[in-house]
Amino acid sequence: MNRFFWLPSIKIKGYRPFNDTLFRFRPVQVIVGANGSGKSSLFEFLKFLRDACHHEIPSEIITAAIGQPFRKT
């Protein structure tokens, strides 16, 4: 049985071109824009988010975690 999940919105702060950006998605969404507008960065972030659901995030990536042991909450 296939299960699909829909992400209605996501707010990205401080990742590449997204200082503080809210994206709202519909069940079918087409992403278009000029070169350098952040389309690839959005997809890289969504892939990171997907992967983070299945693998531990390295402590170097977590804000203020450099030199700290990773603790799952």
N, C-alpha and C positions, 0 to 999 in steps of 0.2 A: 504494500500500500504506500503510495507516495504522499508525503506530507509537505506542504508548502507553507512557509511563514512569510508574512508581509511586515516590513518595517515601515510604519507610517511616517516617522520623522526621525531625524538625528541632528544633534547640534555638535558641531566640531569647533573646538577652540585651539588655536596655536599649532595646527598641522599644515605645513607648507603655505598655500595661499589663503587658508581659512583662519583669519584672526578670531572671528566669532560669527559663525555662519550657521543658520538653521535651514536644513533641507526638509521639505515635505514631499513625500512620495505618494503616488496613487498606485493601485494594483498593477497597472501597466504604465510605465514611465519611459519617455524617450529623453535622453540626455544629449543636448547639442550645445555647441559654443565654439567660439573662435579658438585658434591655436593659443596655448598658454593660459587658457581661462580656468583650468583646474579640473577638467574632466578626468584625466588619468589619475590625478591625486585623489579625487573622490573615490574612484574604483579601487585604488591601492588601499585607502583607509577602510573601505567596506570589506576588502579581502582580509586585512589585518584583523578586523572585528570578527569576521567569520572564523579565522584561524584561532583567535584568542578563546573562542568557545570550546575548542578541542585540545588546545595545548597551553602549557604554562607560558605566561608572558615573562621574558627575561627581565631581571631586576633593573638592568641598565635603561630600559624603556620607561619604567614607572617613574613619574615625577618625584623628586626628592628621595629616591631609593638607592642612589649610588653609594656603595659601601655598606648597605643595610642588607641583612638576610631577608629573603622573600618569605612572607607569611600569608597564607591563604586565610581569608576570613569567612 
